[in-house]
Amino acid sequence: MSEFTNQNQHAPAAAKEECPSGFSFENTHRNAMIEQMAKKASAGGSGPVGYLPQATKTGTTIVGLVYKGGVVLGADTRATGGTEVADKNCEKIHFLAPNIYCCGAGTAADTEKTTELISSQLELLRMNTGSQSRVVTACTMLKRMLFRYQGYVSAALVLGGCDVNGPHVYQIYPHGSTGKLPYTTMGSGSLAAMSVFETGWTEDMSEEEGVELVKRAILAGVFNDLGSGSNVDTCVIRTDGTMTMNRGAVTPNDVKPFRDAINRSSKLTMRSGTTAVLKSTFTPAKIGGVSLADVTVTEMET
């Protein structure tokens, strides 16, 4: 029987009232527990504050700028779940095409799967047309998808790339609105990064100047926004078709030197043989299971 069929449609009226409506009742108790926790969370007060499961967010600083020879994209590497750091080295610069990359802010799963989907569509389009993907095509695909979901796909994107028309940077909001700009920032640390861009960006910047400005902008978000942190990733896409991805271009919060400076006593290291082995046994796996000899074959009725 299909899961879309109500198994109680022919049951008496009293039985119908007892059973909750819906297709599956496996999560009934879980949903009731979440509802109780939500009431506790909203009430607050002296009682224990309820906890609701939250999606992992890339409360983020992402930036992009155009220089005279291409595009530079940058992002931090912190992913958060509520107030906790879920990942210290999250990759937020996503591949769309060999000449197009995209930085994502918002819900980590939404940014990852949205860019994967559009990357697949761009690949099929390249196979069909035999030509290089254009940045405006990727922007159109992304904005159409995000507008269709009316903001429920939480993906704020900075799209950058180079094509036959030169370098381009677009900002794409979760509701589907877009803007073509010479430089842009998005995410929770975007204000700090934008202050760096507005004071340092010039139209005829070199690649080295652009990369350094992007690093400064991301670091401004890292040190002034709680949702941004850890390292700085950069991606340079050039008009000659080359691309350079630099994971960990800046690591301002590297803890290795501090850990190496700590002298730990050798007494805390347990050597092999410290714990006595009283007994050791080995039981080989039994070769079994179902074979063709155990299957009864019957003719199908026709």
Secondary structure by P-SEA (a helix, b strand, c coil): ccccccccccccaaaaaaccccccccaaaaaaaaaaaaaaaaaccccccccccccccccccccccccccbbbbbbbbbbbcccccccccccccccccccbbbbbcccaaaaaaaaaaaaaaaaaaaaaccbbbbaaaaaaaaaaaaaaaccccbbbbbbbbcccccbbbbbbccccccccccccccccaaaaaaaaaaacccccccaaaaaaaaaaaaaaaaacccccccbbbbbbbccccbbbbbccccccccaaaaaaabbbbcccccccccccccbbbbbcccccccccccbbbbbbcc
